[in-house]
């Protein structure tokens, strides 16, 4: 999980708090609901990081992204 987090932060443009919140709340919540482990995630850490960078720069809304998890 630490490696996933570090890659997500790197790809997010250094958004550690936002990355932690999205991993814990949205990603792990969705994986738990689906009965999957982190290593079976359909979204990679790099993809999640890029999504977070778009949220951070207000290109997209975080609220809209939550619907996809």
N, C-alpha and C positions, 0 to 999 in steps of 0.2 A: 504494500500500500504506500509506503514511503516513496518508492521509486515512481509510482503512478502520480503521486502528489507533486513531487519535484518536477517531473516532466510537464505536468499541467501548469504549474506556476511559471516555468520557463516559457512555454508556448503562449501563456496568457499576457505576456508583457509585464511580468512581475506583479501579479495581483494575488498575493498569498492568502489574504483573508477571503476574498471572493472565491478563489479556488477551493479553499477548505470548506466553505459553506456549500458550494455546489456539489462537491464530492460527497460530503456527509449527508446533506439533506436530499438532494435530487437524485444523484446517481446511485448511492448506496440504498436509498429508499426504494427506488425503482427496481434495482437488482434483487433486493430482499423480497419485494412483492412478487417478482417473477421466479424466485427460488434459485437465483444465479449467484455465483461468486464473482469477485472483481475480475479475476482472470478470464471470465467468460463474458465480459462486458461487450456489448455491441458497439460501444463508442470507445475509442482509444484515448489515452491521456493527451495526446497531441491534438486530437479533434476537440476534446473538451476545453483544452487551453485556448484554442483559436476561437471557440464559441464565447468563452469568458472574455477574451480580448475585445470582441465585438460588443458585448454587453457593457464592458468598462468604458468604451469610447462612444457609447450611445448610438451605435449603428443599429442595434436591435434591442428590443426590450427583454429584460430577464423574465418578466411575467409571461410573455409570449413563449419563451423557450421552455418554460416549465411544463407546458402542455405536451411536449414531445417526450417527456420522461415518464 
